[in-house]
Amino acid sequence: MKTNALHETNPAANGRLLGWLGFGRNPLEEDEPVPVFPLEDATRMARRRLLEQMNLFLLENGLEITPDNLTVTHGIYAGLNPGLRRKVDRLREDGHTLTQAWIDRATANDDHSEDVDIEMLVQQLERGIADFTQTTSTARDTTRDYGDALAQHVGQLESAPDAGDIISELAQYARAMLQRSRKAEAELRHSEEEAASLRRNLDRARRDAQVDFLTGLPNRRAFEVQLERHYREAEASGEPLCVAFCDIDHFKLVNDVHGHEAGDRILCVVAKTLSRISGEKCHIARHGGEEFVMLFRGSTPTEALAKLDEARADLAARKLVNRRTEQPFGQITFSGGVANVFCHDSPRAALAAADDALYQAKESGRNQIKLAGDRG
């Protein structure tokens, strides 16, 4: 039986290599015998170790087991996203708690190539539907014209005087062709209706893909489209433009005490509170988890902060009760950070600055709004 050359040549060295990779024992403990594992066993152990690390990360941080979280966690521990791994380590070293909102923020700037691919696919599908609709419409019109002409000739043949057997056979053949033509016309009309229905469903799916199903607000993808558009327009017109991040304070406690269903209702309450200050030049979206993002066009940073702070005070003054259990939620508040978009290199950089200001608000006691750059 053929064996691996590395095992044959230097099994101890191979064992130390596996130990250094974390698959075997510590390479510094050379006074003990080093076990040599077949390559297949080492691969299985590596996979088991990766799964254990991912499982522990999700459980320790109270993260839901979702496709996005599994992808993020795999990137951290499989070495595919070393930058995020460093951010996680730094967060822990600083004594902060890792939350779903933090994960969403940390991965917000990841490449959205998959979204781009889907959008390109949708555009190709739309073009295909348009071409198909045009083709079937033209074919149906041509078929109808042919059928009308054929019907006229059939009538002439049948009414011709002294029509012989050949003329009669031709008339029967033409009648059969007419029936087929009418059937094809009906089928083409049905195909056109199906194409129109597909287009309506595609438009509905595109709208649904930009809406957060829980709060009814635009989602992060829709917000980024709005931000890019308003950025270009405000830059051209010389209007001020600000962005803000808002995060519900102690939201995990709400879920732990009252349950996730009650937490969802709190999310909707906060969404409605923030929606009251939105309008033609103020847009709000759910960014992910318990976090919301806002865009203020035509407002200076001080004005944007004042508007957001008014909503914060309004929410903080409310007495919310869990109607399912009649237990009070206690005071529900949120913290926020505001940044001037044109003080930064790009809209994304401004969002990162607003995110930093949000963390300053959290560290300063929560239930407050901070301007980017304001450390007071």
N, C-alpha and C positions, 0 to 999 in steps of 0.2 A: 504494500500500500504506500502511495506517495505521500510524503509529509512536507510541511512547509520548511523551506530552506533556512529560514531564520531560527526556527525551533531546533533544527538539527545542528546549526553552526554554533549558536550561543544562546541556549535556553535561559540562562540566568539573566543575560542582558535583556532578553525579550521580556522576562518577568518584571525587571525593573522599569522597562518602558511602559508596560501596562499599569504598573503601580503609579508611575509619575502621571499618567493620564487619568488616574482615579479609578481604574478598573481592577487593580490588584492591591497589593499592600504598599506601604510607604517605602520609597526607594532608599531612604536613609537608614532604615532598619535592616542592615545587611547581615546582622548576626543570626537572623532567623532564616530558615529555608524559604526560598521564593517560589510560590506555586506557579506552574506554567499551565495556562489555559489554552485549549484549542481556539483558533481564530473565531469559530462560530460562537463559542461560549462567551468570548470577550465582547463580541458584537451584541449578544443578547443582554449581557450585563450592562453595557453602555446604554442600551435602550431602556432597560429597567431603571437605571439611575436617572436618566433624563425624565422619565415618566414620574418617578418619585419626587424629583425636584419641582416639576410643573404642578403636581398635585398639592404638594406642601405650600407652594407659593399661592395658589388659588384659595386654599382653605385658610391659611394664616391671615390673609388680607381680606377675607370675606367677599371674594369676587365670584360673580355668577359664572357658571360653566357655559359660555357662549362661544360660537365660532370665532368671533373677534378676540375674545380673551385668550382662547387656546392658541390662536396664531401669535398673539403678542407674547405670551408666556413661552411658547416654543422658540421664538426669536431671541428671547433673553437667555435661555439656558442652552440652546443649541449653538450659540455663538453667531447667529445670523444678524443680531441687532446689538452690537457691543455698545453703541452710544446710549441706547435705552438702558442697558445693564448698568452702565456707569451712573446714569441718573437715578436708578433705583437704589444703588449702593449709597450714593450721596444723600438721598432722601432719608435713608435709614440711619446713616451716620449723624445727620442733623437732628434725629429724634422725631421726625415727622411721621404721620400715619399715611400709609399708602391707601388710596381710595380709588373707586371706579372713575370718579371725576378726574383724578390726577392722571390715571392711565389714559383716559380719553384726551386730555390736554397734551400729554407727552407724545401721543401718537398722531396728534392733529395734523402735523406737518409731514406725515409720511406720504410717500408717493401714491397718488390716486390713479395709477395707471390702469387698474382694473375698471374704475369708473369710466375712464376715457375710452377703454376698449368697448365697454357696454354701450356708451353713447355712440361710438362709431358704428357698432352693430345695429343700433336702433335707427341711425340715419340711413344705413344701407337698406334696412327693411322698409323704411318709409319711401326711399327711392324706388325700391322694388314694387311696393304697393301702387305708387303713382304710375310707374311704367305699365304694370299689369292692368290698372284701371283704364289707362289710355288705350292700351291694346284691345282689351275686351270691348270698350266703347266703340272703337273703330270697326272691330270685327262684327259687332252687333248691328251697327248701321249698315255695313256692307251686306250682311246676311239679310237684313230686312229689305234693302233695296233689291237684292237678287230675288228674294221671295216674292216681292210685289210684281217684279217683271215676269217671273215665272208663272205667277197666277194669271196674269193678263194673257200670256201665250197659251196657257192651258185652256182658258175660256175661248180663245180664238180657234184652237184646234177642235174643241168639242162642238163649236157652232159652225165649223166649216161644212159647206154643202158637199154631198157625195164623198164624205170622208171614208176612205177605204180601211182595210184591216191595219195597214201600216200606220196610218194616221191615228187610229184608235189605240194602237200599242204605244205610240209615242206619247199620246195624251195620258195613258196610264202611268208610263214611266215618269213623265213630267209631274204628275200628281204625287207620286211617291217621293220625288225629289223635293217637291214643295213641302210635304209633311216633315221631311228631314230638316229642311231649311228652317221651318218654324220652330222645330224642337231645338235646333242649335241656337236660335235666337233667344229662346226661353232660358236655355242653360247659360248663355253668356250674360243675360240679365241677372240671373241668380248669382253668377260669379262676381258681377259688379257689386251686388248687394253685400256679398260676403267680404269683399275687399273694403267696402265702406265701413262695415261693422268692425273689421280688424283695425282699421285706422282709428275708429272711435275708442276701441279698447286700448290701443297703443297710447293714445293721448291721455286716457284715464290712468294708465299704468305710470306714465311719465309724471303726471301730477302727484299720484300717490307716492312715488319714489322721492318726492321733495317735501313730504309732509310727515311730521312726527305723529304717529297714530294715537298716542296717549293724550297729548295736549292740543292737537290740532294746529300747532304752530309749524312754520317752516322748519326743516331740519338743517343740519350743518351744511350739507351739500347745497341746498337752496340759498343759504345765507352767503356762502362764498361767491356764488354767482352774483347776488345783489351787491356784495362788497366790491367786487371788481368793477361792476358797472358804475356804481356811485363814485368810486375812486376816480375813474376816468372823467366822469362828468364834473365832479367837484374840482378836480385839478384844472380842467379847462375853464370853468366859470370863476375860479378863485374862491369858492365857498369853503368854510371850515368843515372838517369831517372828523368825527371821533368814533371810537369803538369801545365797547365795555364788556367785561365778563362779570357774571353774577353767579354766586354759588350759595345754595341753601345751607345755613349753619346747622351743625349737629343733625344732619339728615339721617345718618345711620342709626342714631338713637330713636328717631321716629319709627323707622322700620323695625328695629329690635323690640320696641315697647308695644307698638300698635299693629305691626304687620305690614307687609309690602303693599297690600291693597289700600290701606290707609295712607301709606307713603305716596302711592300714585295719586290719591285725591289731593294731598298737599302739593304735589308737583303741579296739578291743574290749577290750584288756588294761586300759587305763585305766578304761573303763566298768565292767568287772567289779570293779576295785579300789574304785572309788567306791560301787558297788552294795552292797558288804559293810557299809557303815555306814548304808545306807538301811533304812527300816522303816516302821512304821505312821505315825510322825510325822516322818520324814525322807525326802524325795523327791528323786530325781535325774532329770535329762533332758539329752539332747544338745541344746545350744542352736544349734549350727552349726559347721562346720569342725572344728577341734580343741578346741572350747570346750564346757564342761559347766556346768550351772547346778543349784544345790541349794537346797532349802527345809528349814529346821530349825524345827519347831514344838515348843515346850516347852523349848527350849534357849536359854540366854543367849548373847550374842555370844562370850564367853570359852569357854563350853562347846562351841559350834558350831565355833569355831576349833580347839579341842583335838581334836575328832573328825576334822575335815578334815586337820589336821596329822598325825594318826596314819596316815591313809590315804596322805598324801604321803610320809611316812618309809618306810612299807611298800613303796611302789612304788620309791622311790629306792634301797632296799637290794637290789632284785632284779637278777639277772644275766640279761638277756634276749638271746636269740640268734635270728637269722633262720634258721629251720630249712630254708628253701629253699636258702640259700647257705652255711650254717654260719658266717656272719660275725656277730660280736657287735654288737648295736645300741649298745652303750655304755650309760651311765646314762640312763634315761628318767625325767624328773621333770615335775612340773607346778607352776605358781604359782596362788595363789588370793587372793580378796578376800572378806571377810565384812562384812555390814551388818545393823544392827538395823532391821527394817522400821518399827517404831513411833517411830523417831527421825527419820522423814522424812514428807513430805506424803502420799505414796502408795506402793504397792508398786513402781510403775515407778521412782519417785525412789530408792527403796532399791536397786533393781537397778542404777541408774546409779552410786550410791555404791559398791556392791560392785565394779562395773567399774573405778571409779577406784582402789579399793584394790588390785585386781588389777594395774593398771599400776604402782602403787607397788612391789608385790612384784617385778615384772619389772625395774623400774629399779634396785631394790636388790640385784640379783644373781640373781633367779629361785630356784626350788626353795624357796619359802617362802610362808607365808600371812600376809596383813595384814588388820587391822581397819580399817574405814572411819573416816577421821579420824585414824588413827595415822600420822604422818609419820616416825616414828623408824626 
